[in-house]
């Protein structure tokens, strides 16, 4: 029974990974081989020039830099806001705290489609529309609630005696957070950062809406969509663009997966 389970899991895993292998192999094929090889992922000749052409001619280089800037900005803002808010909610009590938590939690269930119009109007009024800053601010705000609750659960799982000892030594509330609690929250920083980075990197709707008037600000996701319409016959370049889009976020997950698991384990203890 165990052998059959392993075989079934192996087959399922290969079925999920095959499209990625096929895209990787097809990105190195010539146009003729792409259409004649069918589902065979192995190229007869490795054409590395496809990546250079996709990077330069299809503007994936520009889209890549835009995506990097948006992702880094979103992660930094989200981590700063959620770590501070999570620590305050975990260690302070105030009238109406439960009601505020419930009200904030309700925003998790609001689809982007219901809030995009007022947010769009707000960005237009503050003259940030059609800029990378509008995308960064909107995407960071979308992950604040989820990240705050993760940090709150993580900080509640840490023994309060550490903070009491710091306060005895003369540290105030802010110094205790910055010098003791924040360094201890490394796994949760990695977890929330990874969640935020994946969401920001793969986001399509928000960058599309807030950079619609400036095509040069497209992200990789929007660039892929536009590339299909503008260069519908360049399938090998499209596969190269797919690999360029997926490779960084897969590498990031591989590097941070240990912290990711530890962070989730700490957050669910409470």
SULHU-V223694 format. One line per field, one symbol per residue. phi: phi as a letter, one per 40 degrees, with the letter a starting at -180 (. if undefined). A space follows every 10 residues. Layout:
phi->???
This chain:
phi->.ccccccccc cccccccddc cccccccbcc cccdcccgcc ccccbcbccd ccccccccgc cccccdcccc cccccccccc cccccccccc bbbadgcccc cccccccccc ccccbccccc ccccccgbcg accccccccc ccbccccccc cccccccccc ccccccccch ccdccccccb cccccddcdc ccccdccccc cccbcccccc bccbdccdcc cccccccccc bccccccccc ccccccdccc cccccbcccc cccccccccc
